[in-house]
Amino acid sequence: MPKFKIKTGDLVQVISGKKDNKGKQGKVLRVIPETERVVVEGVNVVTRHKRATMQGQAGGIEKVEAPIHISNVALVDPETKKPTKVGYRTETVERNGRTKTIRVRVSKSTGKDL
């Protein structure tokens, strides 16, 4: 299963795709690693028709976000609010007397932590 630099909760911008979606920014609601897709809040909204149930509830039309390919989105730098690439920096942290090496996500354009 592939690892991605985009995580749930990140602010991303659509960089390619449909004209009405291109340039939109939104929060990642879900990452689907099996199909390499992400669901972004307010982007690629499609209409779903719901069937009426036996309990007398009427069916209806609901709008939901459909997944888009992860290559069509870029992480947004929180400082400049523009899309950026993601890099990693390793840090050594001491906790409870033990030193541990952790990876920190960093914006390539500004060098700030994400």
MMTF fields as JSON, N, C-alpha, C and O atoms, coordinates in Angstrom:
{
  "mmtfVersion": "1.0.0",
  "mmtfProducer": "UNKNOWN",
  "numBonds": 455,
  "numAtoms": 456,
  "numGroups": 114,
  "numChains": 1,
  "numModels": 1,
  "chainsPerModel": [1],
  "groupsPerChain": [114],
  "chainIdList": ["A"],
  "bondAtomList": [4, 2, 8, 6, 12, 10, 16, 14, 20, 18, 24, 22, 28, 26, 32, 30, 36, 34, 40, 38, 44, 42, 48, 46, 52, 50, 56, 54, 60, 58, 64, 62, 68, 66, 72, 70, 76, 74, 80, 78, 84, 82, 88, 86, 92, 90, 96, 94, 100, 98, 104, 102, 108, 106, 112, 110, 116, 114, 120, 118, 124, 122, 128, 126, 132, 130, 136, 134, 140, 138, 144, 142, 148, 146, 152, 150, 156, 154, 160, 158, 164, 162, 168, 166, 172, 170, 176, 174, 180, 178, 184, 182, 188, 186, 192, 190, 196, 194, 200, 198, 204, 202, 208, 206, 212, 210, 216, 214, 220, 218, 224, 222, 228, 226, 232, 230, 236, 234, 240, 238, 244, 242, 248, 246, 252, 250, 256, 254, 260, 258, 264, 262, 268, 266, 272, 270, 276, 274, 280, 278, 284, 282, 288, 286, 292, 290, 296, 294, 300, 298, 304, 302, 308, 306, 312, 310, 316, 314, 320, 318, 324, 322, 328, 326, 332, 330, 336, 334, 340, 338, 344, 342, 348, 346, 352, 350, 356, 354, 360, 358, 364, 362, 368, 366, 372, 370, 376, 374, 380, 378, 384, 382, 388, 386, 392, 390, 396, 394, 400, 398, 404, 402, 408, 406, 412, 410, 416, 414, 420, 418, 424, 422, 428, 426, 432, 430, 436, 434, 440, 438, 444, 442, 448, 446, 452, 450],
  "bondOrderList": [1, 1, 1, 1, 1, 1, 1, 1, 1, 1, 1, 1, 1, 1, 1, 1, 1, 1, 1, 1, 1, 1, 1, 1, 1, 1, 1, 1, 1, 1, 1, 1, 1, 1, 1, 1, 1, 1, 1, 1, 1, 1, 1, 1, 1, 1, 1, 1, 1, 1, 1, 1, 1, 1, 1, 1, 1, 1, 1, 1, 1, 1, 1, 1, 1, 1, 1, 1, 1, 1, 1, 1, 1, 1, 1, 1, 1, 1, 1, 1, 1, 1, 1, 1, 1, 1, 1, 1, 1, 1, 1, 1, 1, 1, 1, 1, 1, 1, 1, 1, 1, 1, 1, 1, 1, 1, 1, 1, 1, 1, 1, 1, 1],
  "groupList": [{"groupName": "MET", "atomNameList": ["N", "CA", "C", "O"], "elementList": ["N", "C", "C", "O"], "formalChargeList": [0, 0, 0, 0], "bondAtomList": [1, 0, 2, 1, 3, 2], "bondOrderList": [1, 1, 2], "singleLetterCode": "M", "chemCompType": "L-PEPTIDE LINKING"}, {"groupName": "PRO", "atomNameList": ["N", "CA", "C", "O"], "elementList": ["N", "C", "C", "O"], "formalChargeList": [0, 0, 0, 0], "bondAtomList": [1, 0, 2, 1, 3, 2], "bondOrderList": [1, 1, 2], "singleLetterCode": "P", "chemCompType": "L-PEPTIDE LINKING"}, {"groupName": "LYS", "atomNameList": ["N", "CA", "C", "O"], "elementList": ["N", "C", "C", "O"], "formalChargeList": [0, 0, 0, 0], "bondAtomList": [1, 0, 2, 1, 3, 2], "bondOrderList": [1, 1, 2], "singleLetterCode": "K", "chemCompType": "L-PEPTIDE LINKING"}, {"groupName": "PHE", "atomNameList": ["N", "CA", "C", "O"], "elementList": ["N", "C", "C", "O"], "formalChargeList": [0, 0, 0, 0], "bondAtomList": [1, 0, 2, 1, 3, 2], "bondOrderList": [1, 1, 2], "singleLetterCode": "F", "chemCompType": "L-PEPTIDE LINKING"}, {"groupName": "ILE", "atomNameList": ["N", "CA", "C", "O"], "elementList": ["N", "C", "C", "O"], "formalChargeList": [0, 0, 0, 0], "bondAtomList": [1, 0, 2, 1, 3, 2], "bondOrderList": [1, 1, 2], "singleLetterCode": "I", "chemCompType": "L-PEPTIDE LINKING"}, {"groupName": "THR", "atomNameList": ["N", "CA", "C", "O"], "elementList": ["N", "C", "C", "O"], "formalChargeList": [0, 0, 0, 0], "bondAtomList": [1, 0, 2, 1, 3, 2], "bondOrderList": [1, 1, 2], "singleLetterCode": "T", "chemCompType": "L-PEPTIDE LINKING"}, {"groupName": "GLY", "atomNameList": ["N", "CA", "C", "O"], "elementList": ["N", "C", "C", "O"], "formalChargeList": [0, 0, 0, 0], "bondAtomList": [1, 0, 2, 1, 3, 2], "bondOrderList": [1, 1, 2], "singleLetterCode": "G", "chemCompType": "PEPTIDE LINKING"}, {"groupName": "ASP", "atomNameList": ["N", "CA", "C", "O"], "elementList": ["N", "C", "C", "O"], "formalChargeList": [0, 0, 0, 0], "bondAtomList": [1, 0, 2, 1, 3, 2], "bondOrderList": [1, 1, 2], "singleLetterCode": "D", "chemCompType": "L-PEPTIDE LINKING"}, {"groupName": "LEU", "atomNameList": ["N", "CA", "C", "O"], "elementList": ["N", "C", "C", "O"], "formalChargeList": [0, 0, 0, 0], "bondAtomList": [1, 0, 2, 1, 3, 2], "bondOrderList": [1, 1, 2], "singleLetterCode": "L", "chemCompType": "L-PEPTIDE LINKING"}, {"groupName": "VAL", "atomNameList": ["N", "CA", "C", "O"], "elementList": ["N", "C", "C", "O"], "formalChargeList": [0, 0, 0, 0], "bondAtomList": [1, 0, 2, 1, 3, 2], "bondOrderList": [1, 1, 2], "singleLetterCode": "V", "chemCompType": "L-PEPTIDE LINKING"}, {"groupName": "GLN", "atomNameList": ["N", "CA", "C", "O"], "elementList": ["N", "C", "C", "O"], "formalChargeList": [0, 0, 0, 0], "bondAtomList": [1, 0, 2, 1, 3, 2], "bondOrderList": [1, 1, 2], "singleLetterCode": "Q", "chemCompType": "L-PEPTIDE LINKING"}, {"groupName": "SER", "atomNameList": ["N", "CA", "C", "O"], "elementList": ["N", "C", "C", "O"], "formalChargeList": [0, 0, 0, 0], "bondAtomList": [1, 0, 2, 1, 3, 2], "bondOrderList": [1, 1, 2], "singleLetterCode": "S", "chemCompType": "L-PEPTIDE LINKING"}, {"groupName": "ASN", "atomNameList": ["N", "CA", "C", "O"], "elementList": ["N", "C", "C", "O"], "formalChargeList": [0, 0, 0, 0], "bondAtomList": [1, 0, 2, 1, 3, 2], "bondOrderList": [1, 1, 2], "singleLetterCode": "N", "chemCompType": "L-PEPTIDE LINKING"}, {"groupName": "ARG", "atomNameList": ["N", "CA", "C", "O"], "elementList": ["N", "C", "C", "O"], "formalChargeList": [0, 0, 0, 0], "bondAtomList": [1, 0, 2, 1, 3, 2], "bondOrderList": [1, 1, 2], "singleLetterCode": "R", "chemCompType": "L-PEPTIDE LINKING"}, {"groupName": "GLU", "atomNameList": ["N", "CA", "C", "O"], "elementList": ["N", "C", "C", "O"], "formalChargeList": [0, 0, 0, 0], "bondAtomList": [1, 0, 2, 1, 3, 2], "bondOrderList": [1, 1, 2], "singleLetterCode": "E", "chemCompType": "L-PEPTIDE LINKING"}, {"groupName": "HIS", "atomNameList": ["N", "CA", "C", "O"], "elementList": ["N", "C", "C", "O"], "formalChargeList": [0, 0, 0, 0], "bondAtomList": [1, 0, 2, 1, 3, 2], "bondOrderList": [1, 1, 2], "singleLetterCode": "H", "chemCompType": "L-PEPTIDE LINKING"}, {"groupName": "ALA", "atomNameList": ["N", "CA", "C", "O"], "elementList": ["N", "C", "C", "O"], "formalChargeList": [0, 0, 0, 0], "bondAtomList": [1, 0, 2, 1, 3, 2], "bondOrderList": [1, 1, 2], "singleLetterCode": "A", "chemCompType": "L-PEPTIDE LINKING"}, {"groupName": "TYR", "atomNameList": ["N", "CA", "C", "O"], "elementList": ["N", "C", "C", "O"], "formalChargeList": [0, 0, 0, 0], "bondAtomList": [1, 0, 2, 1, 3, 2], "bondOrderList": [1, 1, 2], "singleLetterCode": "Y", "chemCompType": "L-PEPTIDE LINKING"}],
  "groupTypeList": [0, 1, 2, 3, 2, 4, 2, 5, 6, 7, 8, 9, 10, 9, 4, 11, 6, 2, 2, 7, 12, 2, 6, 2, 10, 6, 2, 9, 8, 13, 9, 4, 1, 14, 5, 14, 13, 9, 9, 9, 14, 6, 9, 12, 9, 9, 5, 13, 15, 2, 13, 16, 5, 0, 10, 6, 10, 16, 6, 6, 4, 14, 2, 9, 14, 16, 1, 4, 15, 4, 11, 12, 9, 16, 8, 9, 7, 1, 14, 5, 2, 2, 1, 5, 2, 9, 6, 17, 13, 5, 14, 5, 9, 14, 13, 12, 6, 13, 5, 2, 5, 4, 13, 9, 13, 9, 11, 2, 11, 5, 6, 2, 7, 8],
  "groupIdList": [1, 2, 3, 4, 5, 6, 7, 8, 9, 10, 11, 12, 13, 14, 15, 16, 17, 18, 19, 20, 21, 22, 23, 24, 25, 26, 27, 28, 29, 30, 31, 32, 33, 34, 35, 36, 37, 38, 39, 40, 41, 42, 43, 44, 45, 46, 47, 48, 49, 50, 51, 52, 53, 54, 55, 56, 57, 58, 59, 60, 61, 62, 63, 64, 65, 66, 67, 68, 69, 70, 71, 72, 73, 74, 75, 76, 77, 78, 79, 80, 81, 82, 83, 84, 85, 86, 87, 88, 89, 90, 91, 92, 93, 94, 95, 96, 97, 98, 99, 100, 101, 102, 103, 104, 105, 106, 107, 108, 109, 110, 111, 112, 113, 114],
  "secStructList": [7, 7, 7, 7, 1, 7, 7, 6, 6, 7, 3, 3, 3, 3, 7, 1, 1, 7, 6, 6, 6, 6, 6, 7, 3, 3, 3, 3, 3, 3, 3, 3, 6, 6, 6, 6, 3, 3, 3, 3, 6, 6, 1, 1, 3, 3, 3, 3, 3, 3, 7, 7, 7, 6, 6, 1, 7, 7, 7, 3, 3, 3, 3, 3, 3, 7, 7, 3, 3, 4, 4, 4, 3, 3, 3, 3, 7, 6, 6, 6, 7, 1, 3, 3, 7, 3, 3, 3, 3, 3, 3, 3, 3, 3, 3, 6, 6, 3, 3, 3, 3, 3, 3, 3, 3, 3, 3, 6, 6, 6, 7, 7, 5, 7],
  "xCoordList": [0.839, 0.0, 0.888, 1.78, 0.663, 1.53, 1.311, 0.236, 2.352, 2.249, 2.153, 2.802, 1.34, 1.118, 1.577, 1.627, 1.913, 2.332, 1.139, 1.292, -0.041, -1.269, -2.022, -2.25, -2.407, -3.081, -4.484, -4.802, -5.316, -6.652, -6.544, -5.752, -7.339, -7.329, -6.455, -6.512, -5.649, -4.786, -5.616, -6.654, -5.147, -5.744, -5.051, -3.833, -5.827, -5.251, -5.946, -7.035, -5.29, -5.856, -5.854, -4.887, -6.96, -7.055, -6.244, -6.476, -5.281, -4.39, -4.727, -4.254, -5.54, -5.961, -7.273, -7.635, -7.976, -9.261, -10.314, -10.008, -11.579, -12.691, -12.49, -11.883, -13.019, -12.851, -13.503, -12.958, -14.664, -15.342, -14.646, -14.885, -13.795, -13.071, -11.662, -11.112, -11.074, -9.682, -9.503, -10.244, -8.515, -8.239, -8.955, -8.649, -9.909, -10.638, -9.756, -8.924, -9.95, -9.239, -10.238, -11.369, -9.815, -10.682, -9.893, -8.733, -10.549, -9.929, -10.112, -11.178, -9.1, -9.18, -10.027, -9.692, -11.128, -12.002, -11.576, -11.725, -11.039, -10.692, -9.634, -9.656, -8.71, -7.709, -7.995, -8.133, -8.084, -8.364, -7.106, -6.918, -6.227, -4.959, -5.093, -4.23, -6.15, -6.316, -6.452, -5.914, -7.173, -7.401, -6.621, -6.78, -5.775, -4.975, -5.837, -5.559, -6.881, -7.817, -8.041, -7.814, -8.498, -8.832, -10.211, -10.633, -10.911, -12.194, -11.941, -11.494, -12.232, -11.966, -13.301, -14.219, -13.381, -14.6, -14.949, -14.138, -16.147, -16.622, -16.116, -16.381, -15.389, -14.817, -15.384, -15.54, -15.697, -16.238, -17.542, -17.708, -18.453, -19.742, -20.658, -20.872, -21.2, -22.103, -23.444, -23.541, -24.492, -25.843, -26.156, -25.993, -26.608, -27.005, -28.498, -29.015, -29.18, -30.608, -30.795, -30.268, -31.553, -31.791, -33.145, -34.117, -33.189, -34.433, -35.294, -34.778, -36.609, -37.533, -37.54, -37.415, -37.687, -37.672, -39.091, -40.055, -39.213, -40.526, -41.203, -42.426, -40.475, -41.041, -41.772, -42.191, -41.927, -42.67, -41.814, -42.33, -40.514, -39.658, -39.495, -39.281, -39.601, -39.47, -38.002, -37.102, -37.79, -36.434, -36.015, -36.737, -34.904, -34.498, -33.221, -32.651, -32.801, -31.565, -30.599, -30.934, -29.397, -28.374, -27.111, -26.823, -26.371, -25.117, -23.975, -23.914, -23.056, -21.903, -20.632, -20.674, -19.511, -18.225, -17.727, -17.678, -17.364, -16.815, -15.29, -14.729, -14.618, -13.152, -12.503, -13.032, -11.346, -10.548, -9.142, -8.74, -8.401, -7.072, -6.119, -6.17, -5.253, -4.352, -3.342, -2.812, -3.068, -2.121, -2.719, -1.99, -4.031, -4.683, -4.781, -5.337, -4.249, -4.292, -2.882, -2.002, -2.677, -1.397, -1.66, -2.648, -0.779, -0.9, -0.721, 0.106, -1.5, -1.436, -0.547, -0.709, 0.389, 1.263, 0.422, -0.225, 0.406, -0.434, -0.026, -0.841, 1.227, 1.703, 1.318, 0.821, 1.547, 1.301, -0.042, -0.471, -0.715, -2.009, -1.913, -2.885, -0.716, -0.501, -0.044, 0.521, -0.285, 0.141, 1.657, 2.393, 2.103, 3.529, 3.81, 2.906, 5.073, 5.488, 5.854, 6.105, 5.878, 6.141, 7.511, 7.855, 8.285, 9.561, 9.555, 8.598, 10.615, 10.711, 12.036, 13.057, 11.987, 13.171, 13.181, 12.144, 14.34, 14.415, 14.899, 15.811, 14.275, 14.645, 14.825, 14.154, 15.73, 15.87, 15.202, 15.505, 14.288, 13.515, 13.787, 13.866, 13.929, 14.154, 12.876, 12.355, 12.381, 11.18, 11.454, 11.9, 11.195, 11.365, 12.773, 12.948, 13.763, 15.146, 15.584, 16.716, 14.727, 15.081, 15.122, 14.288, 16.095, 16.15, 15.465, 15.68, 14.646, 13.859, 13.987, 13.978, 14.107, 14.185, 12.8, 12.182, 12.313, 11.0, 11.153, 12.092, 10.204, 10.174, 9.107, 7.99, 9.45, 8.534, 8.27, 9.207, 6.989, 6.657, 6.966, 6.648, 7.597, 8.058, 7.63, 7.653, 7.239, 6.921, 8.206, 9.153, 8.249, 9.455, 9.67, 10.809, 8.576, 8.712, 9.181, 10.045, 8.621, 8.987, 9.865, 10.532, 9.893, 10.705, 10.049, 10.674, 8.801, 8.084, 7.443, 7.174, 7.197, 6.535, 5.076, 4.422, 4.592, 3.19, 2.354, 1.149],
  "yCoordList": [-1.179, 0.0, 1.247, 1.359, 2.189, 3.363, 4.34, 4.388, 5.117, 6.161, 7.502, 7.726, 8.378, 9.681, 10.798, 10.645, 11.931, 13.095, 13.926, 14.857, 13.597, 14.302, 13.457, 12.267, 14.074, 13.373, 13.942, 15.014, 13.222, 13.69, 14.968, 15.039, 15.97, 17.236, 18.305, 19.462, 17.957, 18.936, 19.851, 19.449, 21.079, 22.008, 21.819, 21.967, 21.488, 21.236, 22.111, 22.637, 22.254, 22.981, 22.065, 21.342, 22.099, 21.3, 22.006, 23.179, 21.279, 21.894, 21.483, 22.111, 20.432, 20.044, 19.289, 18.76, 19.25, 18.565, 19.441, 20.281, 19.241, 20.023, 21.505, 21.903, 22.317, 23.765, 24.304, 25.211, 23.763, 24.284, 23.864, 24.473, 22.844, 22.409, 22.976, 23.12, 23.3, 23.74, 25.051, 26.014, 25.064, 26.248, 26.284, 27.133, 25.376, 25.361, 24.808, 23.929, 25.337, 24.84, 24.228, 24.698, 23.176, 22.522, 21.581, 21.267, 21.137, 20.238, 18.8, 18.445, 17.97, 16.56, 15.839, 15.831, 15.237, 14.513, 13.058, 12.47, 12.474, 11.058, 10.784, 11.378, 9.885, 9.423, 7.95, 7.165, 7.568, 6.188, 5.643, 5.853, 4.938, 4.5, 3.405, 3.288, 2.594, 1.499, 2.017, 1.424, 3.128, 3.684, 4.979, 5.617, 5.369, 6.593, 7.827, 8.642, 7.96, 9.079, 9.75, 9.16, 11.013, 11.765, 12.382, 12.688, 12.562, 13.253, 14.613, 14.704, 15.68, 17.045, 17.755, 17.654, 18.471, 19.165, 20.264, 21.155, 20.202, 21.219, 21.097, 21.975, 20.026, 19.84, 18.564, 17.566, 18.583, 17.436, 16.944, 15.755, 17.876, 17.557, 16.951, 17.539, 15.763, 15.077, 14.875, 14.919, 14.653, 14.463, 12.981, 12.247, 12.544, 11.145, 11.106, 11.913, 10.162, 9.984, 8.862, 7.765, 9.138, 8.134, 7.486, 8.15, 6.186, 5.433, 5.637, 5.742, 5.692, 5.799, 4.471, 3.407, 4.54, 3.335, 2.879, 3.593, 1.698, 1.134, 1.855, 1.781, 2.531, 3.198, 4.488, 5.228, 4.759, 5.939, 7.165, 8.237, 7.024, 8.165, 8.356, 7.404, 9.58, 9.87, 9.789, 10.031, 9.445, 9.461, 10.897, 11.815, 11.102, 12.479, 12.562, 11.566, 13.781, 14.052, 14.653, 15.605, 14.091, 14.652, 14.902, 14.207, 15.894, 16.225, 15.729, 16.024, 14.957, 14.411, 14.674, 14.859, 14.683, 14.876, 13.536, 12.55, 13.507, 12.303, 12.384, 13.479, 11.228, 11.256, 11.701, 11.463, 12.351, 12.74, 12.169, 11.865, 12.025, 11.418, 12.316, 13.541, 11.686, 12.425, 13.268, 14.24, 12.906, 13.686, 15.009, 15.883, 15.168, 16.402, 17.448, 18.523, 17.153, 18.115, 18.382, 17.527, 19.575, 19.957, 20.559, 21.265, 20.277, 20.8, 22.317, 22.838, 23.03, 24.487, 24.898, 24.416, 25.794, 26.336, 27.241, 28.156, 27.019, 27.836, 29.306, 30.162, 29.6, 30.977, 31.788, 32.907, 31.221, 31.962, 31.63, 32.33, 30.573, 30.12, 29.734, 29.846, 29.273, 28.817, 27.365, 26.918, 26.608, 25.207, 25.068, 25.876, 24.044, 23.809, 22.314, 21.501, 21.966, 20.578, 20.307, 21.227, 19.02, 18.619, 17.969, 17.12, 18.37, 17.735, 17.258, 17.497, 16.589, 16.075, 16.503, 16.612, 16.743, 17.057, 16.109, 15.894, 15.543, 14.646, 15.421, 16.244, 15.145, 15.767, 14.687, 13.656, 14.924, 14.014, 14.657, 15.794, 13.911, 14.412, 13.498, 12.278, 14.097, 13.304, 13.275, 14.312, 12.048, 11.86, 10.768, 9.677, 11.056, 10.097, 9.498, 8.315, 10.32, 9.846, 9.083, 8.6, 8.956, 8.242, 9.229, 10.129, 9.054, 9.883, 9.147, 7.955, 9.883, 9.301, 10.201, 11.426, 9.597, 10.352, 10.39, 9.348, 11.6, 11.756, 12.546, 13.324, 12.325, 13.063, 14.138, 13.875, 15.346, 16.481, 16.919, 17.088, 17.106, 17.592, 19.078, 19.852, 19.472, 20.836, 21.318, 20.552, 22.588, 23.208, 23.462, 24.028, 23.046, 23.245, 24.724, 25.173, 25.474, 26.868, 27.785, 28.634, 27.626, 28.518, 27.862, 28.564, 26.544, 25.848, 25.736, 25.252, 26.171, 26.133, 24.763, 24.052, 24.395, 23.133, 23.174, 24.217, 22.008, 21.901, 21.238, 21.06],
  "zCoordList": [0.0, 0.0, 0.0, 0.841, -0.927, -1.02, 0.134, 0.731, 0.434, 1.447, 0.73, -0.292, 1.279, 0.653, 1.567, 2.787, 0.954, 1.718, 2.168, 2.959, 1.672, 2.047, 3.056, 2.836, 4.165, 5.246, 5.438, 4.923, 6.178, 6.51, 7.342, 8.281, 6.993, 7.714, 7.083, 7.501, 6.092, 5.42, 4.524, 3.999, 4.359, 3.415, 2.079, 1.983, 1.037, -0.282, -1.326, -1.094, -2.484, -3.608, -4.817, -5.058, -5.59, -6.8, -7.874, -8.164, -8.472, -9.455, -10.877, -11.824, -11.052, -12.395, -12.301, -11.25, -13.423, -13.452, -14.09, -14.937, -13.674, -14.218, -13.952, -12.958, -14.871, -14.746, -13.473, -12.844, -13.082, -11.9, -10.604, -9.561, -10.645, -9.449, -9.371, -8.279, -10.515, -10.556, -9.779, -9.98, -8.898, -8.1, -6.763, -5.925, -6.542, -5.267, -4.165, -4.394, -2.962, -1.799, -0.835, -0.717, -0.148, 0.821, 1.711, 1.445, 2.774, 3.734, 3.283, 2.78, 3.451, 3.08, 4.131, 5.316, 3.679, 4.581, 4.735, 5.806, 3.648, 3.672, 2.616, 1.538, 2.927, 1.971, 1.706, 2.645, 0.426, 0.035, -0.633, -1.831, 0.118, -0.46, -1.502, -2.371, -1.446, -2.407, -3.833, -4.768, -3.999, -5.332, -5.571, -6.612, -4.606, -4.674, -4.892, -5.772, -4.09, -4.207, -2.863, -1.807, -2.928, -1.724, -1.895, -3.01, -0.777, -0.765, -0.135, 1.008, -0.893, -0.442, -0.224, -1.037, 0.888, 1.275, 0.263, 0.009, -0.308, -1.238, -2.658, -3.479, -2.975, -4.309, -4.911, -4.207, -6.213, -6.939, -6.313, -6.04, -6.094, -5.479, -6.532, -7.592, -6.233, -7.143, -6.463, -5.237, -7.272, -6.758, -6.675, -7.65, -5.506, -5.301, -5.009, -4.236, -5.635, -5.402, -4.403, -4.585, -3.337, -2.31, -2.543, -2.903, -2.331, -2.466, -1.226, -0.114, -1.424, -0.3, 0.454, -0.151, 1.787, 2.61, 2.922, 2.644, 3.495, 3.821, 4.983, 5.104, 5.821, 6.991, 6.626, 7.516, 5.374, 4.954, 4.744, 4.43, 4.914, 4.678, 3.178, 2.428, 2.772, 1.352, 0.953, 1.758, -0.295, -0.826, -1.038, -0.649, -1.627, -1.843, -2.627, -3.074, -2.771, -3.496, -2.492, -1.786, -2.431, -1.551, -2.35, -3.325, -1.925, -2.586, -1.709, -0.516, -2.336, -1.613, -2.425, -3.642, -1.715, -2.379, -2.909, -2.174, -4.17, -4.789, -4.708, -4.691, -4.657, -4.578, -5.879, -6.964, -5.758, -6.916, -6.723, -5.6, -7.816, -7.744, -6.969, -7.074, -6.193, -5.31, -6.08, -5.542, -7.341, -8.137, -8.602, -9.071, -8.479, -8.905, -7.801, -8.024, -6.613, -5.518, -5.01, -5.114, -4.459, -3.869, -2.501, -2.3, -1.572, -0.222, -0.236, -0.984, 0.594, 0.648, 1.82, 2.941, 1.537, 2.578, 3.474, 2.965, 4.795, 5.671, 5.736, 6.081, 5.407, 5.486, 4.249, 4.371, 3.049, 1.816, 1.175, 0.257, 1.64, 1.102, -0.375, -1.122, -0.789, -2.159, -2.13, -1.132, -3.23, -3.247, -3.186, -3.752, -2.498, -2.324, -2.304, -2.116, -2.498, -2.37, -0.918, -0.141, -0.568, 0.803, 0.883, 0.06, 1.87, 2.158, 3.6, 4.336, 3.996, 5.355, 5.972, 5.294, 7.283, 8.058, 9.253, 9.881, 9.57, 10.718, 11.935, 11.845, 13.07, 14.33, 15.374, 15.336, 16.306, 17.432, 18.638, 19.001, 19.254, 20.379, 21.566, 21.42, 22.736, 23.939, 24.767, 25.178, 25.005, 25.824, 26.849, 26.495, 28.092, 29.185, 29.214, 29.507, 28.91, 28.947, 27.711, 27.668, 26.703, 25.468, 24.308, 24.217, 23.43, 22.235, 21.095, 20.875, 20.39, 19.311, 18.083, 18.204, 16.912, 15.666, 15.037, 14.817, 14.746, 14.116, 12.82, 12.654, 11.904, 10.643, 10.74, 11.185, 10.326, 10.356, 8.929, 8.148, 8.575, 7.229, 7.132, 8.035, 6.014, 5.823, 4.447, 3.485, 4.347, 3.062, 2.301, 2.848, 1.033, 0.217, -0.131, -0.262, -0.281, -0.708, 0.424, 0.205, 1.639, 2.74, 3.776, 4.535, 3.841, 4.831, 6.188, 7.132, 6.314, 7.591, 7.79, 6.821, 9.051, 9.366, 8.919, 8.947, 8.507, 8.081, 9.152, 8.973]
}
